[in-house]
C-alpha cells in the first residue's frame, strides 16, 4: 500500500482525511444532545434532573457509552488535526515561496467570520470562532521543535487539570445557581420547541452569549478564554509536533514511537475511564480523554496502512475532505430536525433515539460527500474558505 503513504510535501496524507471524517461524525454523536435538548444548562445540574427523569434505562446506558467512548475524544482529535494541518499548510506555502503568516491570518479571519455567522444565525454551539482566536496564539509556536511543542502541550494540560483535581476533593453548595440553570433550561425548551423564528433567534443569541461569558470571550478576558480553551490548544501543539516529527507521513518509520503511544493510550485511557465509572470523579475523564483519543488515532493509522480494513476506512475519507462543509451542514440539518421551524422535535428525543438520528445523518453525509467529490475538487464551504484565504476564486470543478 505504498501509494497510500505520501512522503512529499505537496502530497495529501490520506489517513488524515479518514481521521477527520471519523472525528466529524464523533462530534455529531456528542453534539446531538445540544441540538435536541438544553444540554448546556442540564449539564450544570448533574445526571439526575427534571429532564432526565423521563429517560429510560436505555437512554442512560447510551449517554454513559457516549461519555465513555466519544465525548471529548473527538473534539480533541479534531483539534489535533487542526494543529497538524497548520504545519502541513506552512510547509506547502514555504515550498512554493509564499508568505505563510499573512496567508494563515487571512485563513483564521475567514474562519472567525464563518464561526460568528454560524453561532448567531444557525446554532449557538459553534467551535470555529474559538479555533480562529486560538490559531493566532498558535502562530507563535510555528517554529518550535517537536520536543518543545510536546513539553508545552503537556504542561498546559496539567495546568488546566489542576483546579478540577482540587475541586474533586470537596463539593460546593449552589442551590440558587441550580435553580437558575433549571429556569434557563425550561426557557430553552419552550423557545426551541414551540417558539417563533424570533423567539428561537433570541434564545440562540442568549445561549451563545451565556457560553461566551463562561469562557471569557464576552468579557474580553483573554487569560480566562485561553485557560478555558487549553484542552483544544494543547492538542493543536501535539498535532504540530506530530506533523513536524513526520509521525503520520511515514508511520512505518516510527513504529516504535507509535506503538508506545498506542500502549499508553490504551492502559492510561481505559484505566482513567474505569476509575471514573467507579468514583464518578470528572477529572478522571479529563485526564483519560487525550490518552484514549491517541489510542484511537494510532489504531486507525495501523489499520489504514496494514490490514484489510484499509478499504472500508476509505469511506470516511470523502467525509474528512469535506469536514468543514459537513460540520456546518450538521447544524443546518439538526436544527431543521429539532427546532420548531422544522420538525419541532426539541426536548422530545432522548439519547437512545438520538443515536439513531445521528447514524441517519452520518449516512446521509457520507453519501453526499462521495457524490459531491465525484464532480468537485472540494466541498462548497472549503472552496469558499480557500477562496477567501487566497483572495481569489479557486478552481472547484474537476477536469474532465
N, C-alpha and C positions, 0 to 999 in steps of 0.2 A: 504493500500500500504506500509506496514511496510518493506517489502523486498526491497523497493527502498530507504530506509533511513539508510545507513550504519552508524554504531556507532563505530566500531573497527578501530584501526589504519591501519590495512592491507586491509580493505575492500575498494572497489572502490566507490567513490561518484558519482552516476550515473548522477546527474544533471550537474556536471562539464563537462562531455562529451557532453551533449546537448548544454550547453552554448558555449563550444569550437567549436562545429560544426557550430552553428549559427554565431559565430564570424568569422570563416574562410570563410564562404560564404559572410558575410557582407563586409569583407575586399576585396574580389574579385569584388563586385559591385563598390567599390571605386577605386580599383587599375586598373580596366579595362580602365579608362581614360589614365593612364600612359602606359598601354600596347598598346593602339590603336592610340595615338597621343602624341605630346610632351607636356604633361600636366605640367611638372615641369617648363618649360620656359613660357608657356602661362599663368600660374597662376600669374606670375610676372607682366603681362600686364593688369590684370583686366578682367572683364566679357566681355567687347567689344574689340575684336582684329581681326586681319586679318583672323584667323581661324574660330572663332565663327560667323562671318558674313555670313557663309554658312549654319548655323544651322536654323532649323525650330522652330516654337513655341513649338512643342512637345519636341524638343531637350533641349530647355531652361527649360521647365517645369520639365523634367526628371532630369536634372542637379540640379535644385533647390530642388526637392524632396529628391534626394540622399544626398545633402548637409545638408538638414534639419533633415532627419531621420537617416542617416547611417554614413556619413563622420565623422571621428574622433572617433565616439562612439565605433565602432567595434575594432579598434586597441587599444583603451583604455581598452575595455573588455578583449582582448587577453592579454594585459599587466597585468591586474588584475588577470587573471587566471595563468599567469606565476608566479606571487608572491605567489598566493595561493598554486600552485604546489610545490614551493620550500619548504614551511613549511610541506606539506604532505610528500615529499620525505625525509626531515630531520627527521620527526617523525618515519617513517618506518625504516630508516637507524639506528637510535638510538635504536629502539626496537629490532633490530637484532644484536646490538653490533658492528656496523660498524662505521668507522670514516667518518663523513659526509662531512667535509670541503674538504678533498682531493678528495673524490668522486665527489663532486659538481664542483670543479675546473676542473677536467677531463671532466665533462659534458659540462661545459662552453667552454673549449678549443675545444672540438669536435664541438660544435655549431658554434664557430668562424670559424673553418675550413670549415664547410658546408656553412656558410654565405659568406665567401670570394670566394669560388668556384661559388656559386650562383650569386653573384654580378658581377663578372668579366667574367664569361663564359656563363651565361644564361640570367639574367635580372638585370639591374642596380638598381632597386628599392628595393633591399634586406633590411630587418629589423633585420635579425638574428645576424649580427655582432654587432649591437648596443645592442641587448639583452644580448649577451655574455659579452661585456665590462661592461655594467651596472650591470650585475649579480655579478661581482667581488665586486663592491661597495655595492651591496645589501647584501652580506655576512656579512658586518659589523653590519647589523640590525637583524641578525638571532635570537638573544637572547632578543630582545626588546619586551616589553609588548604591547598588542593591543592599549592601550591608547597612548603610546609613538609613535607607528607607525602612528597612526591617526594624531597626532599633527605635526609630521614631514611631512606627506603627504600633509596636508592642507597648512602648512606654505610654503613649496616648490612650490606648485601650485600657491599660491598667489604671491610669488616672481616672478615666471615665467610670470604671467599675468600682472604685474605692467608696464613693458615697453610698452606693447600693449595698455594698458589703456591710458598711456600718449601719445602714438603715435596717438590715435584716435582723439586727440584734434587739430592736425594740419596735413596738407598734405605736403609731400615733393615733390620737383620738380626734376624728374630724367629722362629727355628726352634722354640723351646719354645712360643711363642704359637701358631704354626701347628699344632703337634701337639695343643694343647688345642682349637683350633677343629675339627680333624678328629674328635676324640673327641666333642665336643658334637654335631656333625652326625650321626655314626653313632648316637648315643643318640637323637636326634630321629627318625631314620629308623626305628629299631626301635619306639619308643613310638607314634608316629602311625600307622605302617604295620601293626603287629602287636599293639599293646598293648591292655589292657583299658580300660574307661572311666576307672578310677582312674589307670592309667598315663598316659593321654592328658591327664587333668586336671592331674596333677603336672607333666608335661612342658610343658603350656601355661603354667602358673604360673611354672615355671622360666624358660622363654623370655621371658616378659613381664618378669620381674624382671631378667634379663640386659639386656634392651633399656632398661629404666628406669634401670639402673645406668650404662649407656653415655651416656644423655642428661641425667643429673643428677637425674631425678625421684626415684629410690630413695634417693639420698644426701642429698636435701633441699638440694641446691646450686642455688639459683635462678639464679646467674650462669652456671653450666655448662649448666643447662637452657635458659636463654634463648639463649645463644650457639649451642647445637646446633639451636635452632629458628628461627634468624634467617631462613633462606630462606622459611619459612612466614609469619613476622611481616612481613617486607619486602613480601610480596605482599598481606597484609592492608592495609598502608599504601597501596600502589599502587591497590588496589581502592577504598579510601575516597577517594583522590584522584580517581580516575576518576568516582566517583559524585558527588562534590561539584562537579566540573567539568562534569557532565552529558554526558560523552562518549558514553555509550550510551543516554541518554534520547532524544536527538535527534541522531543521528550525522550527519545531513545538514548540520547547522550547524557541525560540527567536521571536515569532510572533510580539510582541510589537515593538521591535527594527527594524525588517524588515518592519513593517507597516510604521514606521516613515521615514525610508529610501525611501520607495515607494512613500509616500506622498510628501516629499521634492523633490524627483526626478521629480515627475510629475509637481508640481507647479513651482519650480525654473527652471527646464529644459525646459518646454514648454514656460514659460514666457520669458526666455532669448532668445529663438529662435524666438518667435514672435517679440520681440524687435529688433532682427537683421533684420527680414523681413521688418520692418518699417524704421529702421535707416541705415541698411547695415554697421553697425559698427562691424567689425570682432571679436572684443573681446567678444561680446555677445555670439558668438558660442563657443569661448574658455572656457568661464565660464559655459555655459549651457551644454556643451558636457558630462562632467562626471556625472552631475545630471541626464540627460536623459538616460545615459548608466545604471546607477543604478536603474532607473525606469524599464528599460528593464529586468535587472537581477532579481529583486525582483518579477516582474510579471511572468517571466518564472519559477522561483522557486515555486511560488504559483500554477501555472497551472500544473507543473510537479508532485506535491505532492497531489493536492486536486481535480482536475477536470478530466473530460473525455478526455481532450486534452493531458493527460499524454502519451497515446499510440502514437498519431501522432508525438509528440515531440521526441519520441524514435528514429524516423527515422534519426534524426540528431546525435544520439549517436555514430553510427559507423563512421561518418564523423569526429566527435570530437576525437575519439580514434586514428584516423589516421591523425590528424591535421597537423603534420609535413610533412608527405608524401603528403597530399593534397595541402599544401601551395607550396611546390616545384613543384608539378605536374601542378598547375595552371600556373606557369611561363613557363614551358615547353609547355603546350597546347596553351597558349595565344601567345607566341612568334611564334609558328608554324602557328597560325591563321593570325597574323598581319605582321610579318616580311617578307621580300622579299624572303628569302629561304623557306618560307612556302606558304601560300595563298596570301601573299602580300597585305593585307587589311589596312596596316598602313596609317593613315591620311584619310581613306575613310569611316570610321564608326563613326557616331556621337552618342550622348548619348541614344537616343530612340532605335536605332538598337543595341547599345551596351548592353542594359539591356536584350534584347532577347538572345544575345550570352552568357551573364553571366548566365542566367537561364538555358540554354542548358548545359553549362559546369558544373554548380552545380548539375544538374540532373544526368549527366554522372558520376560525382564523388560520388554522393550518392549511385548509383547502384554499382559502382566499389567497394566502401568501404564495403558495405554489403556482396558482393560476396567474397571479399578477406578475410574478418574476419570469414567466414564460415569454412575456412580451416587453417587460420593462427591466431596466438595469437595477433599479432600487425602488423602495416604497415611495408613495407620494409625499409623505412628510419628510422622509430622508432627502428626497430631491429638493424640496423647498428649503430645508435646513442647510443643505450643502450649497445651494444657490446663494443663500444669504451670507454664508461663510465666505465664499469666494467672490461675492458681489457681482456675479454674472450667472445667467441661466445655464445650468448644467445639462448635458445630454441625458435623456431618460429612456428613450426608446432603444431597444436592442437593434443592432444592424441585422438586416435580413440575410 
